[in-house]
Amino acid sequence: MLVAVSGGTGFIGTPLVDLLLRQGHRVRLLSRTPEKVARREGVWAAPFNPSGGAADLSGCDAAVSLAGATISQRWTASTKKRIVDSRVQATSAMVEGALRSGTVKVLVSASATGFYGARGDEVLDERSGPGGDFTAHVCSAWEDAARPAEQAGLRLAIIRIGVALHTSGGALQKMLPPFKLGLGGPLGHGRQWMSWVHRDDVVSLLLHALQSPQASGVLNGTAPEPVTNADFTRALGRALHRPAFLRAPAAALRLALGEMSTLLLDGQRVVPRRTLETGFHFAYPTLDAAFAHLFARDSS
């Protein structure tokens, strides 16, 4: 299978490309700077300008849309627009390219659990509606950009990814320095839910969505057992053999980060009900199992 991947050099895209190659697939890696993509067998870099119209997906069998500006930046009016536009434009370009190709049969498009907004202790699955905050607006617009693919008859899978954990990047990499020094602890009151997932499971779910006919519509890319922030920090402290009780005050986080602090202080209690119904198996369903694997590999 020839798979086109946008965002294929990022935190999720890089291991996805590696997995596709190990599975015997070929990859067209779409990039704004294809000349900077390292040459490797089975990968062809191609230019990708999301604001310039359809992506070139000619001859591809499937496509994965992962591109978008990081949401982990201070949310000014201009950055909010860039966050939304980058996702909508990249996804629209992939959809248009898929429809023009005449060969692409399935599109897997990333989204995030931010779709659900801040909902307290409410248990949320793929049937739950959107929230009303900025992250919910971002994810709703992102997903709406992908839906024309489904309307045109392609199989569309939208993966709402939670807090993906790996020591090489993402939220966990930023947490590790203070936790390793024994300076970690809960954020705010710590009762906010964290819908986490091992990065390897996200990558495996993307491949599952590409290959499994039953994997269509919205699938939550979160482990089956979400935890509160307080429980997460305790588990991380145990895994590192460090104390984890120095609470970061909510007021200080709001002052330092502005509205973006809601990513840390609010949360969603998301479960992957439809994901499990499609037959997907999480290799790391519990946080302790995920940390045991990540830190065993990190120390080896």
C-alpha positions in Angstrom: 0.0 0.0 0.0 1.2 3.5 -0.9 0.3 5.8 2.0 0.5 9.6 1.8 1.3 11.2 5.2 1.2 14.9 6.1 2.8 15.8 9.4 5.0 12.8 8.9 8.1 14.3 10.5 6.4 15.2 13.8 5.9 13.5 17.2 3.3 11.1 16.0 4.1 11.1 12.3 7.7 10.0 12.6 7.0 6.7 14.3 4.0 6.1 12.1 6.2 6.3 9.0 8.6 3.9 10.7 5.8 1.4 11.4 4.4 1.7 7.9 7.8 0.8 6.5 8.2 -2.1 8.8 4.8 -3.4 7.7 6.0 -3.4 4.1 4.1 -0.3 2.9 5.5 2.6 1.0 5.2 6.2 2.1 4.8 9.5 0.3 5.8 12.0 3.0 4.2 15.4 2.3 6.3 18.3 3.5 6.7 22.1 3.1 10.4 21.4 2.7 10.7 18.1 1.0 14.4 18.8 0.2 15.1 18.6 3.9 13.5 15.1 4.4 16.2 12.5 4.9 16.3 10.0 2.0 15.4 6.4 2.9 14.2 3.4 1.1 10.4 3.2 0.7 9.9 7.0 1.4 9.3 9.6 -1.2 9.2 13.2 -0.1 6.7 15.5 -1.9 5.9 19.2 -1.6 2.9 20.1 0.5 1.5 23.7 0.6 -1.8 23.4 2.6 -2.9 26.9 1.5 -2.1 26.2 -2.1 -4.9 23.7 -2.9 -5.0 20.0 -3.3 -2.2 17.8 -2.1 -0.7 15.5 -4.7 -2.0 12.0 -3.8 -2.0 10.6 -7.3 -1.4 6.8 -7.2 -1.8 6.6 -3.4 -4.0 4.0 -1.8 -4.6 5.8 1.5 -3.8 9.0 3.3 -3.1 10.1 6.9 -3.6 13.8 7.8 -1.6 14.8 10.9 -0.4 18.4 10.0 -1.2 21.4 12.2 0.5 24.1 14.2 1.2 23.3 17.8 -1.6 24.3 20.3 1.0 24.6 23.1 1.7 28.3 22.6 0.2 31.4 24.2 -3.3 31.9 22.7 -3.3 35.4 21.2 -5.9 36.3 18.6 -3.4 35.7 15.8 -2.1 32.4 17.2 -5.7 31.1 17.6 -6.3 31.9 14.0 -3.1 30.1 13.0 -3.9 27.1 15.1 -7.3 26.7 13.4 -6.3 27.6 9.9 -3.3 25.3 9.9 -5.5 22.3 10.7 -8.4 23.2 8.4 -6.2 24.0 5.4 -4.0 21.0 5.8 -7.0 18.6 6.1 -8.9 20.3 3.3 -5.8 19.9 1.0 -5.6 16.2 1.9 -9.3 15.6 1.2 -9.2 17.5 -2.1 -6.1 15.5 -3.1 -7.7 12.2 -2.1 -10.8 12.9 -4.2 -8.8 14.1 -7.2 -6.5 11.0 -7.1 -9.2 8.5 -7.9 -7.1 5.9 -6.1 -7.3 6.8 -2.4 -9.9 4.7 -0.6 -9.4 5.7 3.0 -8.4 8.9 4.9 -7.3 8.8 8.5 -7.5 12.3 10.0 -6.2 13.4 13.4 -8.3 15.3 15.9 -8.0 15.6 19.7 -9.9 15.0 22.9 -10.1 18.8 23.2 -13.3 18.3 21.1 -15.2 17.5 24.2 -14.2 20.6 26.1 -14.0 20.8 29.9 -16.7 18.5 31.3 -15.6 17.7 34.8 -16.2 14.1 35.9 -18.5 13.2 33.0 -17.5 10.0 31.2 -17.1 10.9 27.5 -17.1 8.5 24.5 -17.3 8.9 20.8 -21.0 9.6 20.9 -20.6 12.6 23.2 -21.1 16.1 21.8 -18.6 18.9 21.5 -17.7 21.4 24.3 -17.9 25.1 24.0 -14.4 26.3 24.6 -11.5 27.1 22.2 -10.1 23.6 21.9 -13.6 22.3 21.1 -13.9 24.9 18.4 -10.5 23.9 17.0 -11.3 20.2 16.9 -14.8 20.8 15.5 -13.5 22.8 12.6 -10.7 20.3 12.1 -13.1 17.4 11.8 -15.6 19.3 9.7 -12.7 19.8 7.1 -12.4 16.0 6.8 -16.0 15.1 6.4 -16.3 15.8 2.7 -14.1 12.7 2.1 -16.8 10.6 3.8 -19.6 12.3 1.9 -17.8 11.5 -1.3 -17.7 7.8 -0.5 -14.2 7.4 1.0 -13.8 5.5 4.3 -13.0 8.2 6.9 -11.6 7.6 10.3 -11.2 10.6 12.7 -8.8 9.8 15.6 -9.3 12.0 18.7 -5.9 11.8 20.3 -5.4 12.3 24.0 -2.2 13.2 25.9 0.3 11.0 24.0 3.1 9.8 26.2 6.7 9.3 25.2 10.1 10.4 26.6 11.2 11.8 23.2 8.6 14.6 23.0 5.2 15.9 23.9 3.9 16.6 27.4 5.9 13.9 29.1 9.2 15.1 27.9 8.4 18.6 29.3 7.4 17.1 32.7 10.5 14.9 33.2 13.2 17.5 34.2 11.4 18.7 37.4 10.0 15.3 38.3 13.5 13.8 38.0 14.7 16.4 40.5 11.9 15.6 42.9 10.1 18.9 42.1 7.0 17.6 40.4 3.5 17.5 41.6 -0.2 18.1 40.7 -1.3 21.1 38.6 -3.8 23.2 40.4 -6.2 21.1 42.5 -5.2 17.9 40.6 -8.8 16.6 40.2 -8.9 17.4 36.4 -8.9 14.2 34.3 -6.1 13.3 31.9 -7.0 11.2 28.9 -3.6 9.8 28.3 -2.3 7.2 25.8 1.1 5.6 25.1 2.4 7.0 21.8 3.0 3.5 20.5 -0.7 2.8 20.9 -1.6 6.0 19.0 0.6 4.9 16.1 -0.8 1.4 16.2 -4.4 2.8 16.1 -3.6 4.9 13.1 -2.4 1.8 11.3 -5.4 -0.1 12.5 -7.6 2.7 11.0 -5.9 2.4 7.7 -6.2 -1.3 7.4 -9.5 -2.3 9.1 -12.7 -1.8 7.2 -14.7 -1.6 10.4 -12.6 1.4 11.6 -14.6 4.4 10.4 -16.1 7.5 11.9 -14.8 8.9 15.2 -12.4 6.8 17.3 -11.0 8.0 20.6 -7.2 7.6 20.7 -7.0 7.3 24.5 -6.2 4.5 26.9 -9.1 2.7 28.5 -8.3 4.1 32.0 -8.1 7.9 32.2 -6.7 9.2 35.5 -6.8 12.4 37.4 -3.9 14.7 37.2 -3.1 13.9 40.9 -3.1 10.2 40.1 -0.9 10.8 37.0 1.7 12.7 39.0 1.8 10.1 41.7 2.3 7.3 39.1 5.0 9.3 37.4 6.8 9.9 40.7 6.6 6.1 41.5 8.0 5.3 38.1 10.9 7.6 38.6 11.4 6.8 42.3 11.0 10.5 43.2 8.6 12.4 45.4 5.8 14.2 43.5 3.9 16.5 45.9 4.9 20.0 45.0 1.7 21.5 43.7 1.8 24.1 40.9 -0.8 26.8 41.9 -3.5 27.3 39.3 -3.2 31.1 39.7 0.5 31.0 38.8 -0.2 28.8 35.7 -2.9 31.2 34.5 -0.6 34.2 35.0 2.3 32.5 33.1 0.3 30.9 30.3 -2.9 32.9 29.9 -5.9 31.1 28.4 -3.7 28.2 27.3 -3.5 27.2 30.9 -6.9 25.5 30.4 -5.0 22.7 28.7 -3.4 21.9 32.0 -6.1 22.9 34.5 -9.2 21.5 32.7 -9.5 18.0 31.3 -11.8 15.4 29.8 -12.6 11.9 31.1 -12.5 10.1 27.7 -12.9 6.4 27.1 -12.3 4.6 23.7 -15.6 2.7 23.5 -15.9 2.6 19.7 -12.2 2.1 19.3 -12.4 -1.1 21.4 -15.5 -2.2 19.5 -13.5 -2.2 16.2 -11.2 -4.9 17.7 -8.3 -2.6 18.5 -6.1 -3.8 21.4 -4.2 -1.4 23.5 -0.7 -2.7 24.3 -0.5 -0.3 27.3 -4.0 0.0 28.9 -2.8 1.2 32.3 -0.6 4.1 33.2 1.8 1.9 35.3 2.3 -0.4 32.3 3.0 2.6 30.0 5.5 4.1 32.4 7.2 0.8 33.0 7.8 0.4 29.2 8.8 4.0 28.6 11.3 4.2 31.4 12.7 0.8 30.8 13.4 1.8 27.2 14.6 5.2 28.2 17.3 3.7 30.5 18.4 1.0 28.1 
